Amino acid sequence: MAEDEPRQDPGLPEDARLRSLDRRLKQAQAQESARTGTNAGAQGKGQAQGMRILSDLFGMPLGGALVGWLLDRWFGTRPVFLLALLFLGFCGAIWNVYKISKQRPE
């Protein structure tokens, strides 16, 4: 018998002890979930919203600053475009955070 093959013969019926164990395990997980009041789906969406907020708060101002720096080098103006696009990126990030905060995490 190879190592990756299951040890139970597919022709044999499923063991009643395994079915009982699966049933008790699912029941215990449901009781623990009800006791702690946790729901994996709500945590996943809340975490996704948090990561989106974090990426907006860092990415939009940094992207604006990078584009502003490149425009300043191209046109020969030093801090004008850098500061303007950095400010616009920050305002856009705050606007996105506001829109995300109005959504429910459920």
Phi, psi and omega per residue, in radians:
M1 nan 2.316 -3.132
A2 -1.326 2.789 -3.091
E3 -1.205 -0.518 -3.074
D4 -1.539 -0.047 3.118
E5 -1.493 2.558 3.094
P6 -1.178 2.627 -3.066
R7 -1.431 -0.332 -3.128
Q8 -1.561 2.395 3.133
D9 -1.224 2.251 -3.108
P10 -1.115 -0.340 3.140
G11 -1.372 -0.303 -3.115
L12 -1.467 2.609 3.103
P13 -1.211 2.761 -3.139
E14 -1.196 2.487 -3.107
D15 -1.232 2.323 -3.127
A16 -1.140 -0.522 3.122
R17 -1.153 -0.645 3.123
L18 -1.189 -0.720 3.094
R19 -1.093 -0.733 3.121
S20 -1.122 -0.714 3.115
L21 -1.125 -0.755 3.098
D22 -1.071 -0.764 -3.131
R23 -1.105 -0.790 -3.140
R24 -1.172 -0.623 3.115
L25 -1.152 -0.769 3.093
K26 -1.114 -0.676 3.122
Q27 -1.146 -0.733 3.131
A28 -1.161 -0.665 3.102
Q29 -1.164 -0.680 3.114
A30 -1.156 -0.718 3.120
Q31 -1.138 -0.717 3.127
E32 -1.158 -0.702 3.095
S33 -1.114 -0.722 3.113
A34 -1.205 -0.642 -3.126
R35 -1.178 -0.755 -3.099
T36 -1.519 -0.284 3.129
G37 1.248 0.464 -3.138
T38 -1.719 2.561 3.077
N39 -2.339 2.104 -3.054
A40 -1.113 -0.579 -3.127
G41 -1.164 -0.725 -3.134
A42 -1.200 -0.643 3.109
Q43 -1.155 -0.662 -3.125
G44 -1.133 -0.739 3.137
K45 -1.238 -0.693 3.095
G46 -1.090 -0.696 3.106
Q47 -1.170 -0.676 3.115
A48 -1.130 -0.693 3.090
Q49 -1.125 -0.718 3.111
G50 -1.100 -0.728 3.118
M51 -1.170 -0.628 3.104
R52 -1.161 -0.723 3.099
I53 -1.086 -0.789 3.140
L54 -1.072 -0.770 -3.135
S55 -1.183 -0.614 3.077
D56 -1.153 -0.777 -3.084
L57 -1.159 -0.505 3.102
F58 -1.639 -0.744 -2.988
G59 -1.273 -0.748 -3.067
M60 -1.169 -0.823 3.074
P61 -1.144 -0.649 3.120
L62 -1.182 -0.684 3.090
G63 -1.135 -0.742 3.088
G64 -1.101 -0.712 3.122
A65 -1.144 -0.687 3.134
L66 -1.141 -0.810 3.117
V67 -1.127 -0.708 3.098
G68 -1.098 -0.713 3.111
W69 -1.108 -0.744 3.119
L70 -1.131 -0.721 3.097
L71 -1.146 -0.674 3.085
D72 -1.089 -0.709 3.110
R73 -1.184 -0.654 -3.090
W74 -1.243 -0.752 -3.100
F75 -1.584 -0.178 3.125
G76 1.421 0.240 3.073
T77 -1.772 2.266 -2.998
R78 -1.313 -1.362 -2.989
P79 -1.692 0.089 -2.983
V80 -1.157 -1.070 -3.093
F81 -1.192 -0.619 3.134
L82 -1.032 -0.887 -3.115
L83 -1.192 -0.705 -3.113
A84 -1.122 -0.825 -3.111
L85 -1.304 -0.485 3.027
L86 -1.122 -0.779 3.106
F87 -1.117 -0.756 3.109
L88 -1.109 -0.682 3.093
G89 -1.119 -0.695 3.104
F90 -1.167 -0.739 3.110
C91 -1.112 -0.723 3.098
G92 -1.110 -0.669 3.118
A93 -1.153 -0.737 3.118
I94 -1.125 -0.677 3.111
W95 -1.113 -0.744 3.111
N96 -1.138 -0.686 3.102
V97 -1.109 -0.685 3.097
Y98 -1.088 -0.780 3.131
K99 -1.137 -0.707 3.138
I100 -1.165 -0.668 -3.097
S101 -1.184 -0.346 3.102
K102 -1.406 -0.235 3.121
Q103 -1.444 2.582 3.086
R104 -1.478 2.485 -3.130
P105 -1.371 0.001 -3.090
E106 -1.606 nan nan
